[in-house]
């Protein structure tokens, strides 16, 4: 959470130095003209951003023996049913 403010600040700097035309377009029209290019620029920044605890994106997932299937019936919610196997 401590890196959120730094991420925002550095993202704005990234756009100011590499995509000033995009920021100018947003200021003028109030919207993003090319959303795909805008998203690609954000992804490019995020890929090079390193948080204060390093490049840890997510904790390791716990591996368990599970069996997964989609449940679709009137008596259940249409969500994935995960049951332990073994």
Residue pairs with C-beta under 8 A, 6 or more apart in sequence:
2 52
3 51
3 52
6 52
7 49
7 51
10 45
10 49
11 42
11 45
11 49
14 41
14 45
15 22
15 23
15 41
16 23
18 41
19 41
22 32
22 33
22 34
22 37
22 38
22 41
25 32
25 33
26 32
32 38
64 84
65 84
65 85
65 86
66 82
66 83
66 84
66 85
67 82
67 83
67 84
67 85
68 80
68 81
68 82
69 80
69 81
70 78
70 80
70 81
71 77
71 78
71 79
71 80
71 81
72 78
